[in-house]
């Protein structure tokens, strides 16, 4: 048995999906199963190359889009939605064998149909990644509704297994899967990054700061709530606490700049943009706290934020909300600060609490790390998944 991960995300460097795939592969490899990541979209070819392949640790990856990256915008859209996937067929047909696992980490119906068809003919088994609610991704309207209806009612029943990230998603897939299909809830996975010795690196700030890494999307990250709570904190606390953002949206074109200026906190907010993994690690290590704020909506109820696992593993005291499965593992004021969704006042008070109780904040951070190492461990979770694959 081999595991082929089919994805349309960047690899080996990327965002949450990239990190989750790598953690999976690390766990599967430790359980003795060879894994290859196959990227089915020309998303990494910024330099115009047709495809590339390589290794990350023990993991082999390959871009199997055998066509040139077009400079024509219309052609790129056609490639993005259709041609990239069809160009992958020869490679998939040649390499996917009987009893291999085709691990589908993609939401595009066209590629799902192609993979399902080839897997059924070749005798491979199909497992679907479910770390987001598909209906929370993309637009709305009749076309989108039809698109998802096809996925749920016609494609989901063809899978042999599902890996949902939360109880909500487990209940969701059980509505549409076949009776024989298996499910296994696997929470967020986080690596223990011991490759960077932060003890030998100085902090990038000489004042306390709150760190927020990753996306700055309102639906997922509730940035406006974080900014309002920080502004409220600054109204009554004349200290040097800063609010630091990193990620692709944290730049001079950030959509939140008008809000930051309106709140009068621009001199306390830093938008550092995309930074290296090393810099993120250093920033997280020395941070006073992190805020992973999830408002209650379809996407946040079903997902499990990667950034939450990362800051817990990093030993940072974290403030989060009472939304989603994170609360199965976390206890308020023991290994995290958990606030009620929608309460700016409570979020502000929590910032004050951590700033005025440094010993408690340190203890919360240390206990949060223990939770991450026990429950979000790629090795132990990978073993559970391989047992499921063998059963399938």
C-alpha positions in Angstrom: 0.0 0.0 0.0 1.2 3.5 -0.9 -0.6 6.8 -0.2 -0.9 9.4 -2.9 -2.1 12.8 -1.7 -3.8 14.7 -4.4 -3.9 18.4 -3.8 -4.2 21.8 -5.6 -2.3 23.8 -2.9 1.3 24.9 -3.0 4.0 22.5 -1.8 6.4 22.2 -0.1 6.1 25.8 1.2 2.6 27.1 1.8 -0.2 27.8 4.2 -2.3 25.6 6.5 -3.1 22.9 4.0 0.5 22.5 3.1 1.4 22.1 6.8 -1.3 19.6 7.4 -0.3 17.5 4.5 3.3 17.4 5.7 2.2 16.4 9.2 0.1 13.6 7.7 3.0 12.3 5.7 5.3 12.5 8.7 2.9 10.3 10.7 2.2 7.9 7.8 6.0 7.5 7.2 6.6 6.8 10.9 3.9 4.1 10.6 5.8 2.5 7.7 3.7 3.7 4.8 5.4 5.5 1.8 3.7 8.7 0.7 3.9 10.9 -2.3 2.2 14.3 -2.7 1.0 15.1 -6.2 0.1 18.7 -6.9 -2.6 18.8 -9.6 -2.6 22.5 -10.4 0.1 24.8 -11.8 0.0 26.9 -8.6 3.7 26.8 -7.7 5.1 27.7 -11.1 5.6 31.4 -10.5 8.8 31.3 -12.4 7.1 29.8 -15.5 8.3 26.2 -15.2 6.0 23.5 -16.3 6.4 21.3 -13.2 8.9 20.4 -10.5 9.5 17.7 -8.0 11.6 17.2 -4.9 11.7 16.2 -1.3 10.8 17.7 2.1 12.3 15.6 4.8 11.3 12.0 4.0 8.4 13.1 1.8 8.4 13.0 -2.0 6.3 15.6 -3.9 5.8 16.3 -7.6 3.8 18.7 -9.7 2.1 16.6 -12.3 0.6 19.4 -14.4 2.4 18.7 -17.7 1.8 22.1 -19.4 3.4 25.5 -19.4 2.3 28.3 -17.2 0.4 30.7 -19.4 0.8 34.4 -19.3 -2.6 35.0 -20.8 -5.2 35.7 -18.1 -8.1 33.9 -19.9 -5.9 30.8 -20.6 -4.9 30.8 -16.9 -8.5 30.7 -15.8 -9.3 27.8 -18.2 -6.2 26.0 -16.9 -7.2 26.7 -13.3 -10.7 25.3 -13.6 -10.3 22.6 -16.2 -7.1 21.8 -18.2 -4.7 21.5 -15.3 -6.7 18.6 -13.9 -7.1 16.8 -17.3 -3.4 17.1 -17.9 -2.8 15.0 -14.7 -4.7 12.0 -16.0 -1.7 10.2 -17.6 0.4 10.3 -14.4 -2.4 9.3 -12.2 -3.4 6.4 -14.5 0.2 5.1 -14.6 1.1 5.3 -10.9 -2.1 4.6 -9.0 -2.3 0.8 -8.2 -4.7 -1.6 -6.6 -5.1 -1.1 -2.9 -3.2 2.2 -2.9 -4.8 5.1 -1.0 -5.9 8.1 -3.1 -6.0 10.8 -0.4 -8.1 13.6 -1.9 -7.3 17.0 -0.4 -9.2 19.1 -2.9 -12.7 20.5 -3.3 -12.9 20.8 -7.1 -15.6 18.5 -8.5 -13.9 17.9 -11.8 -10.7 16.5 -10.2 -12.8 14.5 -7.8 -14.7 12.9 -10.7 -11.5 12.1 -12.5 -9.9 10.6 -9.4 -12.9 8.6 -8.4 -13.2 7.1 -12.0 -9.5 6.1 -12.2 -9.4 4.8 -8.6 -12.5 2.6 -9.2 -11.1 1.2 -12.4 -7.6 0.5 -10.9 -8.9 -0.9 -7.6 -7.4 1.9 -5.4 -9.2 3.2 -2.3 -10.5 6.7 -1.9 -10.2 8.8 1.2 -11.5 12.4 1.4 -9.9 15.1 3.5 -12.6 17.1 5.3 -11.0 19.9 7.3 -13.4 22.6 6.0 -17.1 22.6 5.3 -17.3 22.8 1.5 -20.3 25.0 1.6 -18.3 27.6 3.5 -15.8 27.9 0.6 -16.6 29.9 -2.5 -19.6 31.9 -3.4 -23.3 31.4 -3.1 -26.2 31.2 -5.6 -27.9 28.5 -7.6 -24.8 27.4 -9.6 -22.8 27.0 -6.4 -25.7 25.2 -4.7 -25.9 22.8 -7.7 -22.2 22.3 -7.6 -22.3 21.3 -3.9 -25.4 19.1 -4.4 -23.4 17.1 -7.0 -20.5 16.8 -4.6 -22.6 15.7 -1.6 -25.1 13.4 -3.2 -23.1 11.9 -6.2 -19.4 12.1 -5.2 -19.4 11.6 -1.4 -21.0 8.1 -1.6 -18.1 7.0 -3.8 -15.5 7.4 -1.1 -14.2 4.6 1.1 -13.3 6.9 4.0 -13.3 10.4 5.3 -10.9 12.3 7.7 -13.0 15.1 9.3 -11.2 17.6 11.5 -14.2 18.1 13.9 -17.3 16.6 15.3 -19.5 18.9 13.2 -17.8 17.7 10.0 -18.0 14.1 11.1 -21.8 14.5 11.5 -21.9 16.3 8.2 -20.1 13.6 6.1 -22.2 10.8 7.7 -25.3 12.3 6.1 -23.9 11.6 2.6 -21.3 8.9 2.8 -22.1 5.2 1.9 -22.9 2.8 4.7 -19.5 1.0 4.3 -17.4 4.2 4.3 -15.3 4.8 7.5 -14.7 8.1 9.2 -12.0 9.1 11.7 -11.8 12.5 13.4 -8.3 13.9 13.3 -7.8 17.3 15.0 -5.3 19.9 13.9 -1.7 18.5 13.6 1.3 20.5 14.6 5.1 19.8 14.4 7.3 20.4 17.4 9.7 22.8 15.6 13.1 22.0 17.2 15.2 23.0 14.2 15.5 26.6 15.3 17.2 27.2 18.7 15.3 30.3 19.7 17.2 30.5 23.0 20.2 31.7 20.9 18.1 34.3 19.0 17.2 37.7 20.3 13.7 39.0 20.3 12.8 41.3 17.4 11.1 43.7 19.9 12.2 45.3 23.2 8.5 45.7 24.3 5.7 43.2 24.9 3.5 42.3 21.9 0.6 40.3 20.8 1.3 38.0 17.8 -1.1 37.0 15.0 0.2 34.9 12.1 -1.5 33.6 9.0 -4.5 35.0 7.1 -6.4 38.1 8.0 -9.9 37.1 6.7 -12.8 38.4 8.6 -14.9 35.3 8.3 -12.1 33.1 9.7 -10.1 35.4 11.9 -12.4 38.2 13.1 -9.6 40.8 12.8 -11.9 43.8 13.3 -12.9 42.3 16.7 -9.2 41.9 17.7 -8.4 45.5 16.6 -11.4 46.9 18.6 -10.4 45.0 21.7 -6.8 46.2 21.4 -8.0 49.8 20.9 -10.1 49.5 24.0 -7.1 48.2 25.9 -5.0 51.1 24.8 -7.7 53.6 26.0 -7.1 52.6 29.7 -3.6 51.1 29.7 -0.7 53.4 28.9 1.9 50.7 28.3 4.1 49.7 25.3 2.1 46.6 24.3 2.1 46.2 20.5 -0.1 44.2 18.1 1.9 42.4 15.4 0.6 40.7 12.3 2.4 38.5 9.8 1.1 36.8 6.6 0.2 37.5 3.1 -2.4 40.1 4.0 -0.3 42.0 6.5 1.2 44.6 4.2 0.8 48.2 3.1 -2.3 47.2 1.1 -4.0 45.6 4.1 -7.8 46.0 4.0 -7.8 46.8 7.7 -5.5 49.9 7.5 -8.6 52.3 7.4 -10.0 50.6 10.6 -6.6 50.7 12.3 -6.4 54.5 11.6 -10.0 55.1 12.6 -9.4 53.4 15.9 -6.3 55.5 16.4 -3.9 52.6 17.0 -1.7 52.8 14.0 1.4 53.6 16.0 0.9 50.4 18.0 0.2 48.0 15.1 2.8 46.4 12.9 2.0 44.7 9.6 5.2 42.7 8.9 3.9 40.8 5.8 5.1 37.4 4.7 8.2 36.5 6.8 10.4 33.4 7.0 9.5 30.4 9.1 12.4 31.2 11.3 11.1 34.8 11.9 7.6 33.5 12.7 9.1 31.0 15.3 11.1 33.8 17.0 8.2 36.2 17.0 5.9 33.5 18.5 8.5 32.5 21.1 8.9 36.0 22.6 5.3 37.1 22.3 3.3 38.1 25.4 0.3 36.3 24.0 -1.6 35.4 20.8 -5.2 35.9 19.9 -7.0 33.2 17.8 -10.5 34.7 17.6 -13.2 32.6 15.9 -16.7 34.1 15.5 -19.6 31.7 15.2 -20.3 30.9 11.6 -20.4 27.8 9.3 -16.7 27.8 8.6 -15.4 28.3 12.2 -17.9 25.8 13.7 -16.5 23.1 11.5 -12.8 23.9 11.2 -9.9 23.7 13.6 -7.4 26.6 13.2 -3.8 25.7 12.4 -2.6 28.8 14.0 -4.2 27.7 17.3 -2.2 24.5 17.3 1.0 26.4 16.4 0.8 28.9 19.2 0.0 26.2 21.7 3.0 24.2 20.6 5.1 27.3 20.8 4.2 27.8 24.5 2.5 31.1 24.0 -0.5 31.9 26.2 -3.4 32.1 23.8 -6.8 33.8 23.9 -9.5 32.0 21.9 -13.3 31.7 21.7 -15.9 29.2 22.8 -16.5 28.2 19.1 -15.5 24.8 17.6 -13.8 21.7 18.8 -10.8 23.4 20.4 -12.8 23.5 23.6 -12.7 19.7 23.8 -9.0 20.1 24.7 -8.7 23.5 26.3 -9.8 24.7 29.8 -10.3 28.4 30.6 -7.4 29.9 32.6 -5.6 26.5 32.8 -4.1 26.0 29.3 -5.8 28.9 27.4 -8.0 31.9 27.9 -11.5 31.2 26.4 -13.8 34.1 25.8 -17.4 34.3 24.7 -17.7 35.0 21.0 -18.8 38.6 20.3 -17.7 40.2 23.6 -15.0 42.9 22.9 -15.1 43.7 26.6 -14.2 40.2 27.6 -11.4 40.0 25.1 -10.0 43.3 26.3 -10.2 42.1 30.0 -8.4 38.9 29.0 -5.5 40.9 27.5 -5.3 42.8 30.8 -5.4 39.6 32.8 -2.4 38.1 30.9 -0.4 41.4 31.0 -0.9 41.8 34.7 -0.3 38.1 35.7 3.0 37.1 34.0 3.5 34.0 36.1 0.0 32.8 35.3 0.5 33.6 31.6 3.7 31.5 31.5 1.9 28.6 33.2 -1.0 28.8 30.7 1.5 28.7 27.8 3.4 25.7 29.2 0.3 23.7 29.8 -1.0 24.6 26.3 2.2 23.1 24.9 1.5 19.8 26.7 -2.0 19.7 25.2 -0.6 20.2 21.7 2.1 17.5 22.1 -0.4 14.9 23.4 -3.4 15.5 21.1 -2.0 17.2 18.0 0.9 14.9 17.5 1.5 13.9 13.8 3.1 10.5 14.8 0.3 9.2 17.1 -2.5 10.6 14.8 -0.7 9.2 11.7 -0.7 5.8 13.3 -4.5 6.0 13.9 -5.0 7.0 10.3 -2.9 4.1 8.9 -4.9 1.6 11.0 -8.0 3.0 9.3 -6.5 2.8 5.8 -5.5 -0.9 6.4 -9.1 -1.6 7.5 -10.4 0.1 4.4 
